[in-house]
Structures are given as C-alpha cells and as structure tokens.
Amino acid sequence: MLVKTKGASLFGMDAIGIQVEVNVSMGQGYCIVGLPDTAVKESLHRTEIAIKANGFQMPRTKLVINLAPADIKKTGPAFDLPIAIGILAASDQIINSAVLTDYLMMGELSLNGALQPIKGVLAMAIYAKEAGLAGLIIPSINAAEASLIEGLKVYAFDHLTEVTNFCNHPASFTPFQQIEIDNETPITYPVDFAFIKGQLQAKRAIEIAAAGGHNLIMVGPPGAGKTLLAKTSISILPEMSHAETLETSKVYSLVGKLSSSTGLMQTRPFRNPHHSLSAIALVGGGSIPQPGEISMAHNGVLFLDELPEFSRATIEILRQPMEAGFVSISRSRQTVEFPSRFMLFASMNPCPCGYFNHPQKACTCSPSIVGKYLHKISGPLLDRIDLQIEVVPVTYEELTNNSIIESSLTIRNRVQKARTIQLNRYAKRSGINTNAQMQSYELKEWAQLDNASATLLKMAMEQFHLSARAYDRIIKVARTIADLDGSKDIQNQHISESIQYRTLDRAGWGQAY
C-alpha cells in the first residue's frame, strides 16, 4: 500500500515542501531514497524502535520510502515523524489516512516515541501557510515560534501516540493557542549608560551609530572601557519592527536558538564572537550551508573585540556583506543567501602593548611594530567603518564624580525619534530603513550640502586624502547627526562633527601623536 505524507526541507532561509512516499509491498528489506543524508538514513532505526515501543507493528515485508523531489538533499532527523506516520498508515494502523495530505508534519523521534525539538520551524510554518495546507504538526517545544504565523493552525504534541490519535480523530483536538506577547512592559537590560563614567565622546559616537545604523571602531588602551561601551550599546537601540522581528527570529530558528516560551527574538541581537573563529563561522557555510555570526547579528550588532587578533583573511570577508546586506554562499548543488544587515562595532588597542599615545604610561613598542600592528586592519575595511574614534582612559575625577549621568532610556528615546524620521523619509524606498543604507546616488536627494558645508568637506578630503567611499559616509553620518538634532537640512556643524569621526583616515595617524 502506498501512502503519502507531507514534510519540508530547509534551503537557506526558506523551507521547501517534501513529499514522503511510503510503500509497503511484498518482498524483504527497508530502504530510503531521494538523496537522504546520514541523519535521515538513520531515521529507519529510530522509527522502528519507536513504533515497536508503543505497541504498533513494524512491517515485515518490503518497505521503500521515497523523499520527493529526489534531486534535493534531505538533511536532519526531523523527517522521523512523517516517516513513522507514513509507515503506520501504509500498514493500515492509522485508519484516517486522508488527514496526512492536509498537514505538514515534522519532528525527531526518541526511541520511546517522544518528540524532540527541531530547527527551522518558523520557515516551515511560513511555507505551510503559503502552500495552503490546513495546518502544521510539530513537537510541543516548537509550538511558540510556529504560532507567530497568523492564520495557520498549529497542532503541538509530545509523543508519537498523540500524533496517531490526532490522525485517527482530528476533530477531537484543538490547535495550539498563540502566545500573547506583552508589549507594554519595557525591556530591561543588564547594562546602562548611566553606570559608565566619562567617555562622553565615545557615548556620543555610539548614539550616532545606533541612530543611523552606522559601523564604528574604537581605538584605545586596555581598561579604557571599549568593551563595556560596546556591550552597553544594545540598551539604546530602538525596538525591532514586526518585520525585523520575524526576519531575525527566522535566522535563529534555523540554528535552533529561539526561545521555547515566546518563540521570537524580543531584543536586537548582540553577537560577540571570539577572535579564534573561522571564516565559515563568521559568514556561514559548511557542506550544508548554515547562517554564520554576521547573519546571527542581522538587525543588531556584531562586536569584534580586539580586531587585530582576528585572522586578517577572516575579517576581510566582511567587506562584501557589509555593503550588500546579505551573504551569498555557493555550493556545487545550490546557492543560498542569508541576511547580514548588521552594525559592525569593533575595538582595538593602538599597539601590541596597548599604551601607545597613553597620557601616563610609556609605550614599549618600536615605531615599526606600532605601524605593523595598525596595518593588520586593511584600508578597504577601515574605509567601510563610518565612525572611527579614539577612546582615552577615564580620569580619577571622572570616576569619583557623583553627578547624574544620562541613562540609556533617555538616549534610546532620541535614537528612536531619529529612526522614525528616517523611516518616514525612506517610506517609499524598499530595503532602506536607515541613513547608513543609502546608496551614493541617493545622497543628492536626501543629504544635500549647503556651500559652507561643501567647502568644509572639500578641505577635509584634500587634507586627509579621503576616498570617495569616505566622502559618502561622512555625509551619511552628518545626515544622522542632523536627524538627532531634528534639523531638516545638513548644516555646517553636522559636517564638522562627522569629519571628526574619521580618526584613522588621517595621514600618518600612527605617528601623529
């Protein structure tokens, strides 16, 4: 007897429908065809034990399982459930096999029949709705993320026997109820700018970066507060829109890191990988392409602490994703794209010992060593970083000052207002939400300079030998500063402040102090 159930396979950020055909006929032997990987091939052993452990009978005749279309690689253990249900239906142990064609079902089986969590449920739920299926059958722990897709019935179960009972009597079960997200209670953060003494210029630069979606690098000695400033930046970022929440949650669903209680990302991601990570870990990839750190930081911050300690070949790969907003990974059988619209925050010491240009401590590095250390970061990569600032040590007077310091909430309100201005400005342009995402040809429309500002920028270009890309980015940052000021036009002081944030572009920076 031939029975068909519906499953799904992950292809990049999306799910592709897979038809699981199970045929029980005369003969001997079990087999799975249709480009299964090792985890899918092992499914027969798991399903056989789970079926027997729950009082069902495993067919003793020939069993052939086909995963169609046969030219797409099937990966992971999530095919256990549709295979097991297909076997039971093909051997007449499920009486209502008509239900099998109406629902997409996926889940990993334990040997006792318990359902284990799977990855990529959000993408599967989106596919099920677009395909017009009646609903989705998944493990209970994945129900919250699937329920984010409105208009889709989600049936969540903990055990194989519950799924068989549903297949026999679907009318006696009710769909999983979508969790109501509490949008009234403000999100709290473990860090706050009110706890950071001094560093007014660095705080200002981070506020500008957060308001316009700009990249930022901080250069300074050990203990100046670079890492703390970067980690605190997440507390001033505006809340994600519904579209951004779904995009980011979809990435985390693919790697199985979504919250089982809420089913979505509630805050913008902040990724802080160790400098030993590989190029594949950073941008994504593998034989079966998976998202990397830059995609995990989508709509949030990717913080690279001690940037020169990273492999130069690894961080140079960032250049294309930083510009494009996505990363394309090609393999012999497929090419997939993962989103990578992130803000790059980086920090570094000015030299190997860390005390070059320190006001109190002497640097023990020779000029050649300092230059070699600084040149670990290539010019093209630095050119793509909008805000470049020098972080100086905090003085004793600043540390012991008990005056009230501006909180993250106050700064976040200013950032949110600036972001709202940008959303309204770019409302008719798809793919643009912040000033940093503007293309060069769009600057004339939204970032016009008056004569005084243009003259000042010309002088900076000639004195610091800035590139055309630096020219564009100075204007974009100035546009953000103007938005923070509530100014319709870019004024002279906005361009002046923006130029100050190109510290590392200055000729001979390493020897200028």
DOMAR-408266 format. One line per field, with one value per residue (C-alpha): residue in one letter; x, y, z. Coordinates in nm, 4 decimals. Example, Ala and Ser with C-alpha at 12.3 -4.5 7.8 and 13.67 -1.06 7.14 Angstrom:
2
rest: A, S
xx: 1.2300, 1.3670
yy: -0.4500, -0.1060
zz: 0.7800, 0.7140
***
This chain:
513
rest: M, L, V, K, T, K, G, A, S, L, F, G, M, D, A, I, G, I, Q, V, E, V, N, V, S, M, G, Q, G, Y, C, I, V, G, L, P, D, T, A, V, K, E, S, L, H, R, T, E, I, A, I, K, A, N, G, F, Q, M, P, R, T, K, L, V, I, N, L, A, P, A, D, I, K, K, T, G, P, A, F, D, L, P, I, A, I, G, I, L, A, A, S, D, Q, I, I, N, S, A, V, L, T, D, Y, L, M, M, G, E, L, S, L, N, G, A, L, Q, P, I, K, G, V, L, A, M, A, I, Y, A, K, E, A, G, L, A, G, L, I, I, P, S, I, N, A, A, E, A, S, L, I, E, G, L, K, V, Y, A, F, D, H, L, T, E, V, T, N, F, C, N, H, P, A, S, F, T, P, F, Q, Q, I, E, I, D, N, E, T, P, I, T, Y, P, V, D, F, A, F, I, K, G, Q, L, Q, A, K, R, A, I, E, I, A, A, A, G, G, H, N, L, I, M, V, G, P, P, G, A, G, K, T, L, L, A, K, T, S, I, S, I, L, P, E, M, S, H, A, E, T, L, E, T, S, K, V, Y, S, L, V, G, K, L, S, S, S, T, G, L, M, Q, T, R, P, F, R, N, P, H, H, S, L, S, A, I, A, L, V, G, G, G, S, I, P, Q, P, G, E, I, S, M, A, H, N, G, V, L, F, L, D, E, L, P, E, F, S, R, A, T, I, E, I, L, R, Q, P, M, E, A, G, F, V, S, I, S, R, S, R, Q, T, V, E, F, P, S, R, F, M, L, F, A, S, M, N, P, C, P, C, G, Y, F, N, H, P, Q, K, A, C, T, C, S, P, S, I, V, G, K, Y, L, H, K, I, S, G, P, L, L, D, R, I, D, L, Q, I, E, V, V, P, V, T, Y, E, E, L, T, N, N, S, I, I, E, S, S, L, T, I, R, N, R, V, Q, K, A, R, T, I, Q, L, N, R, Y, A, K, R, S, G, I, N, T, N, A, Q, M, Q, S, Y, E, L, K, E, W, A, Q, L, D, N, A, S, A, T, L, L, K, M, A, M, E, Q, F, H, L, S, A, R, A, Y, D, R, I, I, K, V, A, R, T, I, A, D, L, D, G, S, K, D, I, Q, N, Q, H, I, S, E, S, I, Q, Y, R, T, L, D, R, A, G, W, G, Q, A, Y
xx: 0.0000, 0.1289, 0.0768, 0.1976, 0.2714, 0.3991, 0.7256, 0.9691, 1.3407, 1.5366, 1.7009, 1.8869, 1.6333, 1.3324, 1.1589, 1.0800, 0.7911, 0.8921, 0.6527, 0.7279, 0.6059, 0.5902, 0.5199, 0.4684, 0.4641, 0.5693, 0.9378, 1.2050, 1.4205, 1.3909, 1.5347, 1.5125, 1.5740, 1.5711, 1.9155, 1.8899, 2.1869, 2.3130, 2.0691, 1.7750, 1.9019, 1.9275, 1.5627, 1.4575, 1.6295, 1.4749, 1.1250, 1.1356, 1.2195, 0.9684, 0.6913, 0.7523, 0.7920, 0.4367, 0.2538, 0.2474, 0.3723, 0.6653, 0.6009, 0.7949, 0.7667, 0.9445, 0.9413, 1.0501, 1.0473, 1.0908, 1.1575, 1.0443, 1.1676, 1.4590, 1.7185, 1.7132, 1.9382, 1.7359, 1.9070, 1.8456, 1.6384, 1.3126, 1.1816, 1.1336, 0.7709, 0.6347, 0.8198, 0.6796, 0.3239, 0.3596, 0.4711, 0.1761, -0.0710, 0.0749, 0.0413, -0.3239, -0.2528, -0.3908, -0.7449, -0.7863, -0.5000, -0.6778, -0.5555, -0.1950, -0.2195, -0.3689, -0.0993, 0.2745, 0.4357, 0.7948, 0.9643, 1.2533, 1.1634, 1.3267, 1.3432, 1.0428, 0.8377, 0.8811, 0.9058, 1.2252, 1.2641, 1.3684, 1.5249, 1.3706, 1.0083, 0.9362, 1.0392, 0.8284, 0.5267, 0.5627, 0.5807, 0.2759, 0.0673, 0.1847, 0.1130, -0.2443, -0.2143, -0.4649, -0.2013, 0.1260, 0.2050, 0.5235, 0.6792, 0.5295, 0.8562, 0.8494, 0.4861, 0.5512, 0.7589, 0.5182, 0.2264, 0.3827, 0.2405, -0.1168, -0.3891, -0.2105, -0.3403, -0.0600, -0.1004, 0.1714, 0.2377, 0.4844, 0.4593, 0.4089, 0.0905, -0.0651, 0.0005, -0.1561, -0.4625, -0.4884, -0.4647, -0.7476, -0.9681, -0.8598, -1.1876, -1.1233, -0.8079, -0.7752, -0.4928, -0.2191, -0.3196, -0.0838, 0.1046, 0.0144, 0.3321, 0.3490, 0.4363, 0.3540, 0.6305, 0.9568, 1.2531, 1.5220, 1.8935, 2.1723, 2.3840, 2.3061, 2.4970, 2.4126, 2.6700, 2.9553, 3.1694, 3.3194, 3.3712, 3.1335, 3.2740, 3.2503, 2.8928, 2.8048, 2.9582, 2.7670, 2.4429, 2.5029, 2.5857, 2.2673, 2.0541, 2.1740, 2.2784, 2.6461, 2.9599, 3.2020, 3.5532, 3.7080, 4.0846, 4.2264, 4.4426, 4.3387, 4.0858, 3.9531, 3.6057, 3.5816, 3.4216, 3.1782, 3.0715, 3.0086, 2.8060, 2.6002, 2.5129, 2.2388, 2.0454, 1.9953, 1.8945, 1.5300, 1.2826, 1.2537, 0.9571, 0.7353, 0.9100, 1.2544, 1.1434, 1.0288, 1.3466, 1.5756, 1.3675, 1.3799, 1.7609, 1.7688, 1.5073, 1.7374, 2.0091, 1.7671, 1.8304, 1.4832, 1.3184, 1.0770, 0.8493, 0.8000, 0.9106, 1.0726, 1.3605, 1.2457, 1.5632, 1.8075, 2.0894, 2.4356, 2.6997, 3.0486, 3.2482, 3.5952, 3.8861, 3.9673, 3.6536, 3.6923, 3.5734, 3.2873, 3.1781, 3.1759, 2.9917, 2.8216, 2.8631, 2.9543, 2.8608, 2.5019, 2.5032, 2.4138, 2.3984, 2.7163, 2.7776, 2.7026, 2.3565, 2.3024, 2.3694, 2.1101, 1.9224, 2.1598, 2.5277, 2.8306, 3.1058, 3.4624, 3.6723, 4.0480, 4.0048, 4.3755, 4.3728, 4.1276, 4.2675, 4.3044, 4.1663, 3.8602, 3.7681, 3.8353, 3.5381, 3.3181, 3.3664, 3.1059, 2.8305, 2.8722, 2.7902, 2.5279, 2.3296, 2.3335, 2.5855, 2.5645, 2.7060, 2.7585, 2.7974, 2.8065, 2.4370, 2.2953, 2.3423, 2.1741, 2.1528, 2.1434, 2.0650, 2.3505, 2.2309, 2.4189, 2.6123, 2.9791, 3.1260, 3.4969, 3.7636, 4.1406, 4.4483, 4.6718, 4.9724, 5.0663, 5.1467, 4.8345, 4.9846, 5.0793, 4.9704, 4.8720, 4.8861, 5.0624, 5.2170, 5.5014, 5.4690, 5.7336, 5.6742, 5.9028, 5.7502, 5.7814, 5.5921, 5.3189, 5.2830, 5.2786, 5.0127, 4.7878, 4.8268, 4.6735, 4.3459, 4.3306, 4.2469, 3.9434, 3.7900, 3.8534, 3.7073, 3.3758, 3.3637, 3.1756, 3.2768, 3.6399, 3.7144, 3.9980, 3.8929, 4.1064, 4.1484, 3.8974, 4.0472, 4.0155, 3.7991, 3.5555, 3.5410, 3.4612, 3.2166, 2.8709, 2.6764, 2.3762, 2.4686, 2.2299, 2.0546, 2.0167, 1.6413, 1.6922, 1.9405, 1.7170, 1.4285, 1.6472, 1.7620, 1.4023, 1.2983, 1.5851, 1.4950, 1.1307, 1.2436, 1.4422, 1.1568, 0.9272, 1.1935, 1.2548, 0.8969, 0.8681, 1.2053, 1.2105, 1.5215, 1.6186, 1.5394, 1.8408, 2.0807, 2.3649, 2.1725, 2.1529, 2.3280, 2.5654, 2.3208, 2.0567, 2.2666, 2.1721, 1.8055, 1.8181, 2.1543, 2.2173, 2.5006, 2.4982, 2.8004, 2.9662, 2.9327, 3.0574, 3.3614, 3.4456, 3.4149, 3.6357, 3.9087, 3.8878, 3.9023, 4.2172, 4.3909, 4.3224, 4.3285, 3.9884, 3.8370, 3.5087, 3.3568, 3.4692, 3.3096, 2.9742, 2.9958, 3.0808, 2.7656, 2.5558, 2.6819, 2.6139, 2.2603, 2.2157, 2.3541, 2.1069, 1.8232, 1.9243, 1.9111, 1.5727, 1.7183, 1.5690, 1.8940, 2.2568, 2.4337, 2.7977, 2.8274, 2.6896, 2.9548, 3.2228, 3.1318, 3.1095, 3.4614, 3.5934, 3.4870, 3.7329, 4.0333, 4.2047, 4.1800, 4.4272, 4.7588, 5.0225, 4.7773, 5.0067, 5.2907, 5.0856, 5.0800
yy: 0.0000, 0.3474, 0.6412, 0.9992, 1.2446, 1.5998, 1.7292, 2.0124, 2.0572, 2.3738, 2.5537, 2.8587, 3.0834, 2.9060, 2.5705, 2.3535, 2.1096, 1.7430, 1.4577, 1.1487, 0.8442, 0.5188, 0.1919, -0.1445, -0.4359, -0.7965, -0.8680, -0.8009, -0.5105, -0.1459, 0.1485, 0.5299, 0.7002, 1.0618, 1.1984, 1.1438, 1.2350, 1.0108, 1.1510, 1.0775, 0.7265, 0.6530, 0.7540, 0.3977, 0.2647, 0.5303, 0.4925, 0.1123, 0.1108, 0.3907, 0.2113, -0.1165, 0.0551, 0.1924, -0.1257, -0.0830, -0.3349, -0.2724, -0.4212, -0.7406, -0.7036, -0.4722, -0.1078, 0.1699, 0.5355, 0.7997, 1.1653, 1.3707, 1.5703, 1.3309, 1.5847, 1.7927, 1.6922, 1.5981, 1.6646, 1.6263, 1.3990, 1.5975, 1.3503, 1.0878, 1.1842, 1.1883, 0.8636, 0.6922, 0.8115, 0.7060, 0.3563, 0.3184, 0.4391, 0.2196, -0.0830, 0.0033, 0.1005, 0.4521, 0.4475, 0.8099, 0.8490, 1.1369, 1.3702, 1.3078, 1.5148, 1.8191, 1.8784, 1.9321, 1.7256, 1.7270, 1.6038, 1.3991, 1.0785, 0.9357, 0.5599, 0.5656, 0.7744, 1.1130, 1.4098, 1.6150, 1.9814, 2.0569, 2.3514, 2.5836, 2.5560, 2.9219, 2.8750, 2.5565, 2.7387, 3.0124, 2.7505, 2.5627, 2.8800, 2.9778, 2.6241, 2.6446, 2.3480, 2.3010, 2.3197, 2.2110, 1.9156, 1.9643, 1.8951, 2.0984, 2.2772, 2.4366, 2.5465, 2.9031, 3.0003, 2.8335, 3.0231, 3.3521, 3.2917, 3.4157, 3.2145, 2.8794, 2.6027, 2.4574, 2.1217, 2.0516, 1.7080, 1.5434, 1.1834, 0.9663, 0.8153, 1.1619, 1.2195, 0.8850, 0.9680, 1.3027, 1.1325, 0.8964, 1.1575, 1.5109, 1.6738, 1.5963, 1.8126, 2.1908, 2.3946, 2.5489, 2.8949, 3.1745, 3.3279, 3.6885, 3.8949, 4.1561, 4.4750, 4.7067, 4.6093, 4.7800, 4.5564, 4.5760, 4.5459, 4.4341, 4.7338, 5.1056, 5.4156, 5.5699, 5.3324, 5.4419, 5.7289, 5.9756, 5.8778, 6.1460, 6.1432, 5.7645, 5.7702, 6.0359, 5.8292, 5.5178, 5.7194, 5.8394, 5.4853, 5.3486, 5.6268, 5.5791, 5.2120, 5.3014, 5.0934, 5.2021, 5.1255, 5.2299, 5.2553, 5.2927, 5.1440, 4.8489, 4.9371, 5.2472, 5.0930, 4.9936, 4.6554, 4.7907, 5.0714, 4.8266, 4.5882, 4.8767, 4.9916, 4.7285, 4.9203, 5.2260, 5.0509, 5.1035, 4.8188, 4.5958, 4.6280, 4.3250, 4.2551, 4.2786, 4.0506, 3.7812, 3.8134, 3.7802, 3.5053, 3.3097, 3.3090, 3.1916, 2.9280, 2.7811, 2.7236, 2.6148, 2.9074, 3.0572, 3.0841, 2.7970, 3.0221, 3.3255, 3.1816, 3.5022, 3.7407, 4.0168, 4.2279, 4.3115, 4.0551, 4.1346, 3.8889, 3.8910, 3.6016, 3.5041, 3.6024, 3.2370, 3.1855, 3.0655, 3.2327, 2.9829, 3.0508, 3.4228, 3.4379, 3.0967, 2.7944, 2.4299, 2.1357, 2.2130, 2.5967, 2.7396, 3.1030, 3.2485, 3.5180, 3.8008, 3.6566, 3.5923, 3.9652, 4.0612, 4.3759, 4.4044, 4.4429, 4.2318, 4.3223, 4.2183, 4.2808, 4.3222, 4.3350, 4.2839, 3.9478, 3.8089, 3.6393, 3.9035, 3.6671, 3.6110, 3.9724, 4.0771, 3.8593, 4.1130, 4.3735, 4.2470, 4.1579, 4.4984, 4.6682, 4.4298, 4.3460, 3.9756, 3.6957, 3.4510, 3.1007, 2.8839, 2.5089, 2.2678, 2.1835, 2.5048, 2.8736, 3.0210, 3.3705, 3.4695, 3.8244, 4.0223, 4.3778, 4.4422, 4.7207, 4.6359, 4.7539, 4.6864, 4.7712, 4.7536, 4.8624, 5.1207, 4.8859, 4.5366, 4.6592, 4.8759, 5.2022, 5.3909, 5.7544, 5.6853, 6.0055, 5.8389, 5.5066, 5.4725, 5.2512, 4.9769, 4.9119, 5.0423, 5.2629, 4.9814, 4.7410, 5.0004, 5.0528, 4.6798, 4.6257, 4.9010, 4.7689, 4.4359, 4.6117, 4.6842, 5.0240, 4.8962, 4.7540, 5.0722, 5.2724, 5.0932, 5.1902, 5.5186, 5.6242, 5.5917, 5.7232, 5.7217, 5.6197, 5.7791, 5.6496, 5.7680, 6.0073, 5.9704, 6.2825, 6.1315, 5.8009, 5.9711, 6.2248, 6.1616, 6.3829, 6.2335, 6.0594, 6.0320, 5.6930, 5.4559, 5.5184, 5.8902, 5.8208, 5.5495, 5.7965, 6.0288, 5.7356, 5.6237, 5.9730, 5.9831, 5.6354, 5.7437, 6.0398, 5.8017, 5.5518, 5.8312, 5.9665, 5.6288, 5.5007, 5.4740, 5.3030, 4.9313, 4.7978, 5.1299, 5.1946, 5.3913, 5.6541, 5.4026, 5.2035, 5.4923, 5.4464, 5.7091, 5.8318, 5.8904, 6.1411, 6.4219, 6.3670, 6.3282, 6.4692, 6.7927, 7.0137, 7.3927, 7.5903, 7.6238, 7.2501, 7.1551, 7.3808, 7.2301, 6.8769, 6.9643, 7.0859, 6.7635, 6.5495, 6.7246, 6.7385, 6.3782, 6.2275, 6.0663, 5.8217, 5.8572, 5.5998, 5.8058, 6.1111, 5.9314, 5.8023, 6.1408, 6.2798, 5.9859, 6.0355, 6.4093, 6.3280, 6.1175, 6.3945, 6.6342, 6.3882, 6.3675, 6.7476, 6.7483, 6.9504, 6.9146, 7.0168, 6.9225, 7.2187, 7.3166, 7.1849, 6.8475, 6.8032, 6.9294, 6.6720, 6.3950, 6.4680, 6.4342, 6.0698, 5.9742, 5.9498, 5.6559, 5.8160, 6.0859, 6.0555, 5.9112, 5.8559, 5.6054, 5.8580, 6.1765, 6.1784
zz: 0.0000, -0.0913, 0.1467, 0.1115, 0.3940, 0.3752, 0.5182, 0.4474, 0.3930, 0.4723, 0.1811, 0.3056, 0.4801, 0.3294, 0.3524, 0.0502, 0.0504, 0.0556, -0.0159, 0.1908, -0.0018, 0.1944, 0.0149, 0.1868, -0.0576, -0.0999, -0.0541, 0.2038, 0.3188, 0.4187, 0.2268, 0.1979, -0.1380, -0.2526, -0.1525, 0.2263, 0.4437, 0.7236, 0.9815, 0.7501, 0.6701, 1.0427, 1.0766, 0.9921, 1.3034, 1.5307, 1.3873, 1.4026, 1.7743, 1.8493, 1.6615, 1.8448, 2.1841, 2.1601, 2.0699, 1.6936, 1.4377, 1.2060, 0.8591, 0.7895, 0.4124, 0.1691, 0.2811, 0.0451, 0.1491, -0.1203, -0.0401, -0.3396, -0.5234, -0.5390, -0.6583, -0.3365, -0.0479, 0.2638, 0.5947, 0.9664, 1.1900, 1.1531, 0.8932, 1.1670, 1.2310, 0.8719, 0.8014, 1.1132, 1.0430, 0.6798, 0.7841, 1.0225, 0.7587, 0.4856, 0.7142, 0.7988, 1.1602, 1.1001, 0.9698, 0.8581, 0.6111, 0.4316, 0.7083, 0.6050, 0.2867, 0.4622, 0.7250, 0.7175, 0.9930, 1.1133, 1.4291, 1.5643, 1.7497, 2.0584, 2.0877, 2.3211, 2.0768, 2.2446, 2.0074, 2.0220, 1.9111, 1.5541, 1.3705, 1.1155, 1.2298, 1.1522, 0.7879, 0.7724, 0.9125, 0.6515, 0.3769, 0.5128, 0.5039, 0.1550, 0.0282, 0.1580, 0.3936, 0.6739, 0.9454, 1.0966, 1.3248, 1.5280, 1.8708, 2.1560, 2.2317, 1.8835, 1.9012, 2.0163, 1.7133, 1.4681, 1.6233, 1.5127, 1.1642, 1.1706, 1.0025, 1.0391, 1.2656, 1.4747, 1.6466, 1.9017, 2.0507, 2.2882, 2.1720, 1.8666, 2.0081, 2.0364, 1.6660, 1.5715, 1.7803, 1.6008, 1.2607, 1.3560, 1.5270, 1.4217, 1.5252, 1.8927, 1.9072, 1.9318, 1.7773, 1.9874, 2.1032, 2.0010, 2.2908, 2.3627, 2.3660, 2.6404, 2.4540, 2.7429, 2.9836, 2.8791, 2.8099, 3.0773, 3.0047, 3.2411, 3.1356, 3.1185, 3.0085, 3.3463, 3.5000, 3.2708, 3.3960, 3.1495, 2.7833, 2.6560, 2.3033, 2.2782, 2.4070, 2.1525, 1.8705, 1.9777, 1.9894, 1.6332, 1.5192, 1.6774, 1.5289, 1.1718, 1.1646, 1.1161, 1.1715, 1.4467, 1.5675, 1.8994, 1.9485, 2.2966, 2.5740, 2.7941, 3.0621, 2.8873, 2.8631, 2.4943, 2.5571, 2.8168, 2.5837, 2.3006, 2.5189, 2.6544, 2.3026, 2.2825, 2.5509, 2.3274, 2.0052, 1.9046, 1.9323, 1.6275, 1.3942, 1.3346, 1.0028, 1.1650, 1.4481, 1.2042, 0.9948, 1.2950, 1.4543, 1.1293, 1.1371, 1.4988, 1.4209, 1.1543, 1.4149, 1.6890, 1.9252, 1.9596, 2.2994, 2.3584, 2.5663, 2.3409, 2.0080, 1.8831, 1.9366, 2.1697, 2.1575, 1.8836, 1.8716, 2.0027, 1.8831, 2.0336, 1.8807, 1.9967, 1.7742, 1.7031, 1.4922, 1.1344, 0.8162, 0.7851, 1.1440, 1.0683, 0.7355, 0.7343, 0.5132, 0.5518, 0.3300, 0.4261, 0.4373, 0.7766, 0.8963, 1.0446, 1.3047, 1.0627, 0.9967, 1.3668, 1.4132, 1.1494, 1.2597, 1.5558, 1.6435, 1.5557, 1.8033, 1.7190, 2.0288, 1.9719, 1.5949, 1.5009, 1.6818, 1.4261, 1.1187, 0.8501, 0.5866, 0.8050, 0.8709, 0.5100, 0.4132, 0.5935, 0.3231, 0.0763, 0.3303, 0.4988, 0.1696, 0.0314, 0.3468, 0.2657, 0.2128, -0.0761, -0.0218, -0.3282, -0.3383, -0.6311, -0.5958, -0.4535, -0.3839, -0.0787, 0.0682, 0.4328, 0.5542, 0.7094, 0.7675, 1.0895, 1.2585, 1.2963, 1.6263, 1.6700, 1.9249, 1.9234, 2.1143, 1.9447, 1.9645, 2.0944, 2.4465, 2.4409, 2.5675, 2.2530, 2.2997, 2.6632, 2.8755, 3.1738, 3.0650, 2.8194, 2.5151, 2.4888, 2.1188, 1.8450, 1.5720, 1.3202, 1.5485, 1.6057, 1.2319, 1.1632, 1.4295, 1.2934, 0.9401, 1.0400, 0.9602, 0.5893, 0.4470, 0.2495, 0.5668, 0.7681, 0.4819, 0.5381, 0.9070, 0.9355, 1.2871, 1.3982, 1.7468, 1.9960, 2.3477, 2.6187, 2.9774, 3.2362, 3.4926, 3.8683, 3.8834, 3.6346, 3.8229, 4.1537, 4.0103, 4.1591, 3.9201, 3.7405, 3.4157, 3.1232, 3.1174, 2.8243, 2.8204, 2.7578, 2.4783, 2.3306, 2.3059, 2.0956, 1.8823, 1.8292, 1.7157, 1.4663, 1.3370, 1.2954, 1.0856, 0.8650, 0.8308, 0.7124, 0.4762, 0.3100, 0.3305, -0.0480, -0.0935, -0.0204, 0.1501, 0.3096, 0.6750, 0.7976, 0.6673, 0.6515, 0.3891, 0.1421, -0.1910, -0.3302, -0.5934, -0.3252, -0.1296, -0.3690, -0.2887, 0.0886, 0.2007, 0.0139, 0.1435, 0.1510, 0.0253, 0.3669, 0.4410, 0.0956, 0.1347, 0.4749, 0.3395, 0.0431, 0.2780, 0.4822, 0.1678, 0.0494, 0.3876, 0.4965, 0.1439, 0.1945, -0.0533, -0.2397, -0.0031, 0.2980, 0.1348, 0.1123, 0.4667, 0.6139, 0.4534, 0.5790, 0.9344, 0.9057, 0.7909, 1.1073, 1.3308, 1.1697, 1.2364, 1.6024, 1.6132, 1.4410, 1.1531, 0.8065, 0.6356, 0.6980, 0.8489, 0.8860, 1.2449, 1.1400, 0.8720, 1.1121, 1.3768, 1.1192, 0.9924, 1.3484, 1.3479, 1.0707, 1.3076, 1.1370, 0.7936, 0.8905, 0.7133, 0.9453, 1.2297, 1.3990, 1.4166, 1.4586, 1.8398
***
